[in-house]
Amino acid sequence: MSAPATVPIARAAAPYRVMLCDDSAVVRGIIRRILEADPNVKIVATAANGAIAVELLRHTPADVVVLDIEMPVLDGLAALPRLLAVQPRVKIIMASTLTVRNAAITMRALAAGAADYIAKPTTATEISSAGDFRRELLEKVKALGAAARTGASTGEISPHPAHGKASSALFALCRPSSAPPRVLAIGSSTGGPQALFTLLSALRPDFALPILITQHMPKTFTGILADHLATACGRPAREGQDDERIQPGRIYVAPGDYHMELARREDGVAIRLSKGPPENYCRPSVDPMFRAVAAVYGEAALGCILTGMGQDGRLGGQAVIAAGGTIIAQDEASSVVWGMPGAAATAGICSAVLPLADLAPRIRKLAGLRTP
């Protein structure tokens, strides 16, 4: 396998440059202390609103901006396109409290070019004491900082579909199952919402398999994601409900704080929601969904791993392959962060590693449907 794109050694060895934008000085101070406790992170600027952040970015280059949503003068959603216009490669993490309104705004921000989001506790005390928030913030800042320096894509459709052959050629590939798939299970994390909108829209209305999705998101956010997918893709989409029988042509999103699994019953296949321990620090996690799909569908299981940090989906993908099913993954060039698909690809469990633009045609082909 060839080495991934690199940056000059001096720059890669330097701490990731981060700008904080939040109207609360207390919150800015707490987040600053969390990030600067890691020697790989340096805070280069702070701003109390989006207008100040835009001006600062003109003179203070950053790899990552942590951007609050609700601020005076210029809020996060309005500041987002201006920040990207000043520095197109900067990676922006939206910081949002867990409200329905903020979840909806966050989805709009992701569609407008934000790289990721983080669910912010509601008080300064909770922010300073929340270990999960501290870990997630540091992981996302460093992963996206690295992506900014390598010039990684924001998850948009690649203009060069032919790159798919080169991507797959870099890895040991499995043969796809000879059985037509009867379910499509998709796992995603950082950059996932944008990739999901692109992939599912391109599957076209005649793709009739049930679609199961585990996207790393908290409660409230997953319901909003399902609503946006229904609008963008023109097919029914909702959070999976416990004991719900899955239907052809429908999208089921794992609800926040639950693993989404499956069970066979007399009238078909039903969703089982589980409060089992987090896997890969996540609940929902892709691995339990893939294991359940493998157990229920065997060689008729088709799994797809999209952009995301970590390696969630690798072990579950191995279960799909052991059951005779098929795994495909997004390639590095079109991923915001190539952690999850990269883990699957380097484990040798994929039948194809393709740009985002090529995944829907490959899925349609595996399902026996014509491609444009």
C-alpha positions as CSV (number, residue, x, y, z in Angstrom):
1,M,0.0,0.0,0.0
2,S,1.3,3.4,-0.8
3,A,1.8,6.0,1.9
4,P,-0.9,8.5,2.5
5,A,-0.4,12.2,1.6
6,T,2.0,13.9,3.9
7,V,3.0,17.5,4.7
8,P,6.4,18.9,5.3
9,I,8.0,17.4,8.4
10,A,8.4,20.7,10.3
11,R,4.7,21.6,9.8
12,A,3.4,18.2,10.6
13,A,5.4,18.1,13.8
14,A,4.0,21.5,15.0
15,P,1.0,21.7,17.2
16,Y,-2.4,21.9,15.5
17,R,-3.5,25.6,15.4
18,V,-7.0,26.1,16.8
19,M,-9.3,29.1,17.0
20,L,-12.0,29.2,19.6
21,C,-15.2,31.2,19.0
22,D,-17.8,31.4,21.8
23,D,-19.6,34.3,23.3
24,S,-18.8,33.1,26.9
25,A,-15.4,34.0,28.2
26,V,-15.7,31.3,30.8
27,V,-16.5,28.6,28.3
28,R,-13.6,29.8,26.0
29,G,-11.3,29.6,29.0
30,I,-12.3,26.1,29.9
31,I,-12.1,24.7,26.4
32,R,-8.7,26.4,26.0
33,R,-7.4,24.7,29.1
34,I,-8.7,21.3,27.8
35,L,-7.1,21.7,24.5
36,E,-3.8,23.2,25.6
37,A,-3.3,20.4,28.1
38,D,-2.3,18.4,25.0
39,P,1.1,19.4,23.6
40,N,-0.2,18.7,20.0
41,V,-2.7,21.6,20.2
42,K,-2.1,25.3,20.3
43,I,-4.8,28.0,20.6
44,V,-3.8,30.7,18.2
45,A,-6.9,33.0,18.7
46,T,-10.1,33.4,20.6
47,A,-13.2,35.3,19.5
48,A,-16.5,36.3,21.3
49,N,-18.6,36.2,18.1
50,G,-18.5,35.2,14.4
51,A,-17.6,38.6,13.1
52,I,-14.4,38.8,15.2
53,A,-13.5,35.2,14.2
54,V,-13.7,36.1,10.5
55,E,-11.4,39.1,10.9
56,L,-9.0,37.1,13.1
57,L,-8.8,34.3,10.5
58,R,-7.7,36.7,7.8
59,H,-4.5,37.4,9.8
60,T,-4.1,34.2,11.9
61,P,-4.2,31.0,10.0
62,A,-5.8,28.0,11.8
63,D,-6.2,24.3,11.1
64,V,-9.4,24.0,13.1
65,V,-12.1,26.5,14.4
66,V,-14.3,25.4,17.2
67,L,-17.4,27.5,16.5
68,D,-20.3,28.1,18.9
69,I,-23.8,28.3,17.3
70,E,-25.6,30.9,19.4
71,M,-23.7,34.2,19.6
72,P,-24.4,37.9,19.2
73,V,-23.5,40.1,16.2
74,L,-22.8,37.1,13.9
75,D,-23.8,33.6,15.0
76,G,-22.1,30.4,14.0
77,L,-24.3,29.4,11.1
78,A,-23.8,32.9,9.5
79,A,-20.1,32.9,10.2
80,L,-19.5,29.5,8.8
81,P,-19.4,30.4,5.0
82,R,-17.4,33.5,5.7
83,L,-14.8,31.6,7.6
84,L,-14.5,29.0,4.7
85,A,-14.3,31.9,2.2
86,V,-11.3,33.3,4.1
87,Q,-9.5,29.9,4.5
88,P,-11.2,27.1,2.5
89,R,-9.2,24.3,4.0
90,V,-9.9,25.1,7.6
91,K,-11.9,22.5,9.4
92,I,-14.8,23.8,11.4
93,I,-16.3,22.0,14.4
94,M,-19.8,23.3,15.4
95,A,-20.3,23.4,19.2
96,S,-23.9,22.8,20.0
97,T,-26.0,22.1,23.1
98,L,-28.4,19.2,22.9
99,T,-31.6,21.0,21.9
100,V,-33.9,20.2,18.9
101,R,-33.3,23.7,17.6
102,N,-29.6,23.5,17.8
103,A,-29.6,20.0,16.3
104,A,-31.4,21.3,13.3
105,I,-29.0,24.2,12.9
106,T,-26.1,21.9,13.2
107,M,-27.4,19.7,10.3
108,R,-27.7,22.9,8.2
109,A,-24.1,23.8,9.2
110,L,-22.8,20.3,8.2
111,A,-24.6,20.6,4.8
112,A,-23.0,24.1,4.4
113,G,-19.4,22.8,4.9
114,A,-18.7,22.3,8.6
115,A,-16.5,19.3,9.1
116,D,-18.1,18.0,12.3
117,Y,-19.9,19.0,15.5
118,I,-19.5,18.4,19.2
119,A,-22.4,18.2,21.7
120,K,-21.5,20.8,24.3
121,P,-22.7,20.4,27.9
122,T,-25.1,23.1,29.0
123,T,-23.1,24.7,31.7
124,A,-19.5,25.7,32.2
125,T,-19.2,23.3,35.2
126,E,-20.4,20.4,33.1
127,I,-18.0,21.3,30.3
128,S,-15.0,21.3,32.7
129,S,-16.0,18.0,34.4
130,A,-17.3,16.0,31.5
131,G,-14.6,13.4,30.6
132,D,-16.4,12.2,27.4
133,F,-16.6,15.8,26.2
134,R,-12.9,16.3,26.9
135,R,-11.9,13.1,25.0
136,E,-14.2,13.7,22.1
137,L,-13.1,17.3,21.7
138,L,-9.4,16.5,21.7
139,E,-9.9,13.5,19.2
140,K,-11.8,15.6,16.8
141,V,-9.5,18.6,16.9
142,K,-6.4,16.5,16.3
143,A,-8.0,14.3,13.6
144,L,-9.4,17.3,11.7
145,G,-6.2,19.3,12.2
146,A,-4.3,16.5,10.5
147,A,-6.9,16.4,7.7
148,A,-6.6,20.2,7.2
149,R,-2.8,19.9,6.7
150,T,-3.0,17.1,4.2
151,G,-5.7,18.9,2.2
152,A,-8.3,16.2,2.7
153,S,-11.6,16.6,1.0
154,T,-14.7,17.8,2.8
155,G,-16.6,14.7,1.7
156,E,-17.9,16.2,-1.6
157,I,-18.3,14.0,-4.7
158,S,-15.0,13.4,-6.3
159,P,-14.8,14.8,-9.8
160,H,-12.6,11.9,-10.8
161,P,-14.5,8.7,-10.5
162,A,-11.8,6.7,-12.2
163,H,-9.7,7.1,-9.1
164,G,-11.8,4.3,-7.6
165,K,-9.8,1.7,-9.4
166,A,-6.5,3.1,-8.1
167,S,-8.0,3.2,-4.5
168,S,-9.1,-0.4,-4.5
169,A,-5.8,-1.5,-6.1
170,L,-3.9,-0.4,-3.0
171,F,-5.4,-3.1,-0.8
172,A,-5.9,-6.8,-0.6
173,L,-9.6,-7.2,-1.5
174,C,-12.2,-9.9,-0.7
175,R,-14.4,-11.3,-3.3
176,P,-18.0,-10.0,-3.0
177,S,-20.7,-12.4,-2.1
178,S,-22.3,-14.2,-5.1
179,A,-25.7,-13.8,-3.4
180,P,-27.7,-10.7,-4.0
181,P,-27.9,-8.5,-0.9
182,R,-31.2,-8.2,1.0
183,V,-30.1,-5.3,3.3
184,L,-27.7,-2.4,3.2
185,A,-26.1,-1.4,6.5
186,I,-24.0,1.8,6.6
187,G,-21.7,3.0,9.3
188,S,-20.3,6.6,9.5
189,S,-19.0,9.2,11.9
190,T,-17.0,12.4,11.2
191,G,-18.2,13.8,7.8
192,G,-20.9,11.2,7.7
193,P,-24.0,13.3,7.3
194,Q,-22.7,14.9,4.2
195,A,-21.6,11.6,2.8
196,L,-24.9,10.0,3.6
197,F,-26.8,12.7,1.8
198,T,-24.7,12.2,-1.3
199,L,-24.7,8.4,-1.2
200,L,-28.4,7.8,-0.5
201,S,-29.5,10.4,-3.0
202,A,-27.5,8.7,-5.7
203,L,-29.0,5.2,-5.0
204,R,-32.1,6.4,-6.9
205,P,-35.8,5.5,-6.1
206,D,-35.7,2.0,-7.6
207,F,-33.2,0.8,-4.9
208,A,-35.6,-1.1,-2.7
209,L,-33.5,-2.7,0.0
210,P,-34.0,-1.7,3.6
211,I,-31.2,0.7,4.7
212,L,-29.8,0.6,8.2
213,I,-27.6,3.5,9.4
214,T,-25.4,3.9,12.4
215,Q,-24.0,7.4,12.5
216,H,-22.1,8.5,15.6
217,M,-24.6,11.1,17.0
218,P,-26.3,11.8,20.4
219,K,-30.0,11.6,21.0
220,T,-32.0,14.5,19.5
221,F,-29.5,14.7,16.6
222,T,-30.3,11.3,15.1
223,G,-34.0,12.2,14.8
224,I,-33.1,15.4,12.9
225,L,-30.7,13.5,10.7
226,A,-33.4,11.0,9.8
227,D,-35.8,13.9,8.9
228,H,-33.1,15.5,6.7
229,L,-32.3,12.2,5.0
230,A,-36.0,11.7,4.2
231,T,-36.1,15.2,2.6
232,A,-32.8,14.8,0.7
233,C,-33.3,11.3,-0.5
234,G,-37.0,11.1,-1.2
235,R,-37.6,7.9,0.7
236,P,-39.1,7.3,4.2
237,A,-36.5,7.7,7.0
238,R,-36.9,7.6,10.7
239,E,-35.1,6.5,13.9
240,G,-35.3,2.8,14.4
241,Q,-38.0,1.7,16.9
242,D,-37.6,-1.3,19.2
243,D,-39.5,-4.4,17.8
244,E,-40.2,-2.5,14.5
245,R,-40.4,-4.8,11.5
246,I,-38.1,-3.4,8.8
247,Q,-39.6,-2.7,5.4
248,P,-38.1,-2.5,1.9
249,G,-37.1,0.9,0.6
250,R,-37.0,2.5,4.0
251,I,-34.2,4.1,6.0
252,Y,-33.7,3.3,9.7
253,V,-31.2,5.4,11.7
254,A,-29.9,4.1,15.0
255,P,-31.2,6.5,17.7
256,G,-28.7,8.3,19.9
257,D,-27.6,6.3,23.0
258,Y,-28.8,3.0,21.6
259,H,-27.1,0.3,19.6
260,M,-29.4,-0.8,16.7
261,E,-29.4,-4.6,16.2
262,L,-31.7,-7.1,14.5
263,A,-33.7,-10.2,15.3
264,R,-35.5,-12.6,13.0
265,R,-39.1,-13.3,13.8
266,E,-42.0,-15.1,12.1
267,D,-43.2,-12.2,10.1
268,G,-39.8,-10.9,9.0
269,V,-36.8,-9.1,10.6
270,A,-37.3,-6.6,13.5
271,I,-35.1,-3.9,15.0
272,R,-33.8,-4.5,18.5
273,L,-32.5,-1.5,20.4
274,S,-29.9,-2.2,23.0
275,K,-28.4,-0.2,25.9
276,G,-25.4,-2.5,25.9
277,P,-22.0,-1.1,26.8
278,P,-20.5,1.5,24.4
279,E,-18.2,0.0,21.8
280,N,-15.3,2.0,20.4
281,Y,-16.5,4.7,22.9
282,C,-19.7,4.9,21.0
283,R,-23.4,4.1,21.5
284,P,-24.7,3.7,18.9
285,S,-21.8,1.8,17.4
286,V,-21.4,0.3,14.0
287,D,-19.9,-3.0,15.2
288,P,-23.1,-4.3,16.9
289,M,-25.2,-3.4,13.9
290,F,-22.9,-5.2,11.5
291,R,-22.7,-8.3,13.8
292,A,-26.5,-8.4,13.8
293,V,-26.8,-8.0,10.1
294,A,-24.3,-10.8,9.6
295,A,-26.2,-13.1,12.0
296,V,-29.6,-12.5,10.3
297,Y,-28.7,-12.1,6.6
298,G,-25.5,-14.1,6.2
299,E,-24.2,-14.0,2.7
300,A,-27.0,-11.6,1.7
301,A,-25.6,-8.8,4.0
302,L,-24.0,-5.8,2.4
303,G,-22.1,-3.3,4.6
304,C,-20.7,0.1,3.7
305,I,-18.2,2.1,5.8
306,L,-18.1,5.8,5.3
307,T,-15.8,8.6,6.6
308,G,-15.2,8.7,10.3
309,M,-12.6,8.6,13.1
310,G,-11.4,5.5,14.9
311,Q,-12.0,1.9,13.7
312,D,-15.7,1.3,14.4
313,G,-17.0,-1.2,11.8
314,R,-13.8,-3.2,11.4
315,L,-14.7,-6.0,13.8
316,G,-18.3,-6.0,12.8
317,G,-17.2,-6.0,9.2
318,Q,-15.1,-9.1,9.9
319,A,-18.3,-10.8,11.1
320,V,-20.1,-9.9,7.9
321,I,-17.3,-11.4,5.8
322,A,-17.2,-14.5,8.0
323,A,-20.9,-15.0,7.3
324,G,-20.3,-14.7,3.6
325,G,-21.5,-11.1,3.1
326,T,-19.8,-8.1,1.5
327,I,-18.1,-4.9,2.8
328,I,-17.2,-1.9,0.8
329,A,-15.6,1.4,2.0
330,Q,-15.1,5.0,1.1
331,D,-11.6,5.9,-0.1
332,E,-9.1,8.2,1.7
333,A,-9.2,11.1,-0.8
334,S,-13.0,11.6,-0.5
335,S,-13.2,11.1,3.3
336,V,-13.1,13.9,5.8
337,V,-11.3,11.5,8.2
338,W,-10.1,8.1,6.9
339,G,-10.2,6.3,10.2
340,M,-13.1,3.9,10.0
341,P,-13.0,3.1,6.3
342,G,-9.2,2.9,6.5
343,A,-9.3,0.4,9.3
344,A,-11.6,-1.9,7.3
345,A,-9.5,-1.4,4.1
346,T,-6.2,-2.2,5.8
347,A,-7.8,-5.3,7.5
348,G,-8.4,-6.7,4.1
349,I,-12.2,-7.2,4.5
350,C,-13.4,-4.9,1.7
351,S,-14.4,-6.0,-1.8
352,A,-13.9,-2.4,-3.0
353,V,-12.5,0.9,-1.6
354,L,-14.0,3.7,-3.7
355,P,-14.5,7.4,-3.9
356,L,-17.8,8.6,-2.5
357,A,-19.2,9.2,-6.0
358,D,-18.6,5.6,-7.0
359,L,-20.2,3.9,-4.0
360,A,-23.8,4.2,-5.1
361,P,-23.1,2.7,-8.6
362,R,-21.2,-0.2,-7.0
363,I,-24.0,-0.8,-4.5
364,R,-26.6,-0.8,-7.3
365,K,-24.5,-3.2,-9.3
366,L,-24.2,-5.6,-6.3
367,A,-28.0,-5.4,-6.0
368,G,-28.4,-6.3,-9.6
369,L,-29.7,-2.9,-10.7
370,R,-28.6,-0.9,-13.8
371,T,-26.2,2.0,-13.2
372,P,-26.4,5.3,-15.2
